Amino acid sequence: MPRLVSAADANRQFSEILGQAVQGETVIITRRGAPVAQLTPLGRRPADEARDQAWDRLLATLEKGLPLGGHRFDRDSLYDR
């Protein structure tokens, strides 16, 4: 979830906010309570990389299969009739 920061606070804390964006956080800057700008990281976010790694682990587990009651269960057996 993006962090909301007033324009005045963004001005005072720019280095800190910039560092948060570098770490992958999106910061929305508001003026009088209304969003006026968005500071986002350039390129891939760390969260994107973590999500990609999680998908890779899940797919590897599905390829390998899971033991259920002595039988192997894998993705292909879902379609066996």
C-alpha positions as CSV (number, residue, x, y, z in Angstrom):
1,M,0.0,0.0,0.0
2,P,1.5,3.4,-0.9
3,R,2.5,5.8,1.8
4,L,0.8,9.2,1.8
5,V,3.0,12.2,2.6
6,S,2.0,15.9,2.5
7,A,4.0,18.2,0.2
8,A,5.4,20.0,3.2
9,D,6.6,16.8,4.9
10,A,8.0,15.5,1.5
11,N,10.0,18.7,1.2
12,R,11.4,18.3,4.8
13,Q,12.1,14.6,4.5
14,F,13.1,14.2,0.9
15,S,16.2,12.1,1.5
16,E,14.3,9.7,3.7
17,I,11.4,9.4,1.2
18,L,13.8,9.0,-1.7
19,G,15.5,6.1,0.2
20,Q,12.2,4.4,0.8
21,A,11.4,4.6,-2.9
22,V,14.8,3.1,-3.7
23,Q,13.8,0.2,-1.4
24,G,10.6,-0.4,-3.4
25,E,8.0,1.7,-1.6
26,T,5.6,3.9,-3.5
27,V,5.1,7.4,-1.9
28,I,2.1,9.5,-2.9
29,I,2.5,13.2,-2.2
30,T,-0.6,15.2,-1.3
31,R,-1.4,18.9,-1.3
32,R,-4.3,19.9,1.0
33,G,-5.2,16.2,1.3
34,A,-5.5,15.6,-2.4
35,P,-2.9,13.4,-4.2
36,V,-0.7,15.4,-6.6
37,A,2.4,13.3,-7.3
38,Q,3.7,9.8,-7.0
39,L,7.3,8.8,-6.3
40,T,8.0,5.2,-7.3
41,P,11.2,3.1,-7.7
42,L,12.8,3.0,-11.1
43,G,13.1,-0.5,-12.5
44,R,12.2,-3.7,-10.7
45,R,11.1,-3.5,-7.1
46,P,12.4,-5.9,-4.4
47,A,8.8,-7.1,-3.9
48,D,8.6,-8.0,-7.6
49,E,11.8,-10.1,-7.3
50,A,10.5,-11.8,-4.1
51,R,7.2,-12.6,-5.9
52,D,9.0,-14.1,-8.9
53,Q,11.1,-16.3,-6.6
54,A,8.0,-17.5,-4.8
55,W,6.4,-18.4,-8.1
56,D,9.5,-20.3,-9.1
57,R,9.4,-22.3,-5.8
58,L,5.7,-23.1,-6.3
59,L,6.2,-24.3,-9.9
60,A,9.2,-26.4,-8.9
61,T,7.1,-28.0,-6.1
62,L,4.3,-28.7,-8.6
63,E,6.7,-30.2,-11.1
64,K,8.2,-32.4,-8.4
65,G,4.8,-33.4,-6.9
66,L,3.6,-33.8,-3.4
67,P,3.2,-37.1,-1.5
68,L,-0.4,-37.8,-0.5
69,G,-1.1,-41.1,1.2
70,G,1.8,-42.9,-0.5
71,H,0.9,-41.8,-4.0
72,R,2.5,-39.0,-6.0
73,F,0.4,-36.0,-6.9
74,D,1.6,-33.7,-9.6
75,R,0.1,-31.2,-12.0
76,D,-0.3,-33.7,-14.9
77,S,-2.3,-36.1,-12.8
78,L,-5.0,-33.4,-12.5
79,Y,-5.9,-34.1,-16.1
80,D,-5.8,-37.9,-16.0
81,R,-9.2,-39.4,-16.5
